[in-house]
Amino acid sequence: SFYNWDSHIAVWNSTPNYQVIADNPEGLLFKYKRDRKILNVDPKSSPGDNSTRTPIQTELYIQVVLFDHISRRKT
């Protein structure tokens, strides 16, 4: 996902691993297709089970955040 602070436009794409849930009242969410866990990108909320949120300091962008999800294989 990408948010342009100048134009105030958000862009996101589903991938083979993640489904984008854009019409949720809680905001933008991603669902990992393999274990069906939800990744919440709201900075005021927990990112979700088996996920971490890491802000990155850079002079190139206003904000960069990396999300890491550790997949658990469904049995």
N, C-alpha and C positions, 0 to 999 in steps of 0.2 A: 504494500500500500504506500501511497505517496500523497502528501498534502502540500500544496503550493501556497505559501503564506502571502504572496503578493496578489494572486488571483482568487484566493480562498476556494480553491477547487481540490477535491479529493479524488484520487484515482486508485482503483484496486482491481486485481485480477485473481480469479480462481486458478489453481494449479493442479497438477495430478495428485499432490499431497494434501492441499488445503482447499476447503470450500469457504467462500466469503459469505458472511451473513450480514448484509448491509441494512436490512429493514427491521432490525431489532430495536425496541425502545431503549435498551441499555447502551446502544451505540454499535460501532463496528466490531464484529467478532469474526474469528476464524475457527473453523472446525477441522481438526486433523482427521482425514478420511479413514486412516487405518484403525486408530483406537477410539475415534469419535469424541475425543476430548476437545473442549472449547478453550481457545486462547483469547483472552480479553485484553485489548490494547489500551484501555482506559488507564491513564496514569494514576488515578485515584482508587483503582481496584487492583486486586491480586490478578496476576496474569492467568492463573488457573493451575490445575493439577499438573505436575511434572513439567512446569514451565517457569522460565526466569526472564526477567526484564533487565536489560543492561543499557543505561544511557552512555553515549559516547560523546566526548568533548571534541569539537572540531571547529576550525575557523572558516571552513567552507560552507557549512550549513547552520541554520538557526538551531535545529534539533535533529539528532540521530539517535534512534533507539533500536537495539537488537533484541529479538525475542528468540529464546532457545527452548524447544520442546523435546523432551526425551520420550520417545515412543515406547510404549509397552505393548508387546505382541499379545493380541487377544487369543485366548485358548478355547 
